[in-house]
């Protein structure tokens, strides 16, 4: 682990990404901006004649996607330049220049999708018959036309657009209150008195003594409870806005509106919640295990993050070791997959080290026609090695989709975006378990990691999804979302998930106020479905071999060429049925049983 951050200029070149693969020079970026603005100006004049005839319709669509592809590359270049050093004024200027160019395109082409939505089915069919080259855009046009019946008149759409910042204001206020104004007091930890922060709270919960963990939990809860009325007001405003927009756009509900954006049936959401509740006994069983192993008479919420073994993590891989391990762990995916990974590692797709001014965390992003880029902030930990596998999963999905799909169908949708990444995590964990047989501490660590990752993703996000559904439905029925009602309902759901062996905190709380994802419009359930799908796919890859790998690669290649439901069906996963969830919970049960057996030794 690095003792301190280094300057960007001091990072070895081979451990930085190569932005020249996007634009060789800043002058090339500037030329790209000029070309983008010229394309926008040309397209802007096509509004009235866009649907005049099939040939013109085709030419405008072709030019529109060409312009978008150019903008994607420009945007990625600016984003990565800022991410590698947020203090770089030149990078900030690149981002500002791109933002202006993108905003101009969005404004000038705001008529494009509404015009496609407004076309009668008969006209779309006639145009496709008259101009066969339109067939390649069939699914892209179908995605846009899912809005048929939900787009208003041009004047009404223009009016709604003027309220854009107003619609977002509840989330903006909540974010400012949570990130800028809220404080959690001081706490004594690590030999000194220091301000309690979200990050320090996590460190304390994983490493502190019981008294300090309780104090950190109490102070954290108090900060949100003391501001519960303001948080309730922003939550009420957001839910009311989304429910109103759903009614204005003729959707049955806000959930119908948000899930239809990815063409996901609402039954997928309900099946997830039903199956999660049907398997709460496994979650409760884990808490019984944790209580017993830790030797506690009472298991409190502040006891849920401390390591079961009470020892330091038994892995400390360097980046070079992690690359070799990830390659070995992902070998079941075949030689072509391995070749792409080796290309990633050898040709500067990854920005590895934590440097001053660099964006925290990790991510993957890509522009069509160029290799993916991955940002890391490396530490010699198992978590970092898993993050590399995770982000490489995103990268490989981008590689396979870009190889197989045209630009307009390459970008995989949100619903499937976390499947490839979490599949890689599962394959890595399984490989490491196989490689460390006989090492008790490593086995316990890896099994605990697998079990708690499933709990944090499938169970926890399903819990949030249940509460989110309650809020939308309650507000839609005309009942105000008061702080008291929100806290009572959240507590009820939370304790149902915790079960009888976790003690409720002995102070008033408003923990729901801590979760910013409630402002992301029915987003969180996708974390749960993705993890469950990935768990099932990884198990099939390891047990069934070649047929499962072939089906999985078809999923990777599909991009956005069909609906998520159809793409996953071809990979052997039917998200409209409970089978994939039952298979995922069965895998979780086997991991839990293995952990129980390991801890008996």
Secondary structure, 3 states (H helix, E strand, C coil): CCCCCECHHHCCHHHCCCHHHCCCCHHHHHHHHHHHHHHHHHHHCCCCCCCCCHHHHHHHHHHHHHHHHHHHHHHHHHHHHHHHCCCCHHHHHHHHHHHHHHHHHHHHCCHHHHHHHHCCHHHHHHHHHHCHHHHHHHHHHHHHHHHCCCCCCHHHHHHHHHCHHHHCHHHHHHHHHHHHHCCCCEEEECCEEEECCHHHHHHHHHHCCHHHHHHHHHHHHHHHHHCHHHHHHHHHHHHHHHHHHHHHCCCCCHHHHHHHCCCCCHHHHHHHHHHHHHCHHHHHHHHHHHHHHCCCCCEEHHHCCCCCCCCCCCCCCCHHHHHHHHHHHCHHHCHHHHHHHHHHHHCCCEECCCECCCCCCCEEECCCCCCCEEECCCCCCHHHHHHHHHHHHHHHHHHHHHHHCCHHHHCCCHHHCCHHHHHHHHHHHHHHHHHCCCCHHHHHHHHHHHHHHHHHHHHHHHHHHHHHHHHHHHHHCCCCCCHHHHHHHHHHHHHHHHCCCEECCCCCCCHHHHCHHHHCCCCCHHHHHHHHHHHHHHHHHHHHCHHHHHHHHHHHHHCCCCCHHHHHHHCCCCCCCCHHHHHHHHHHHHHHHHHHHHHHC
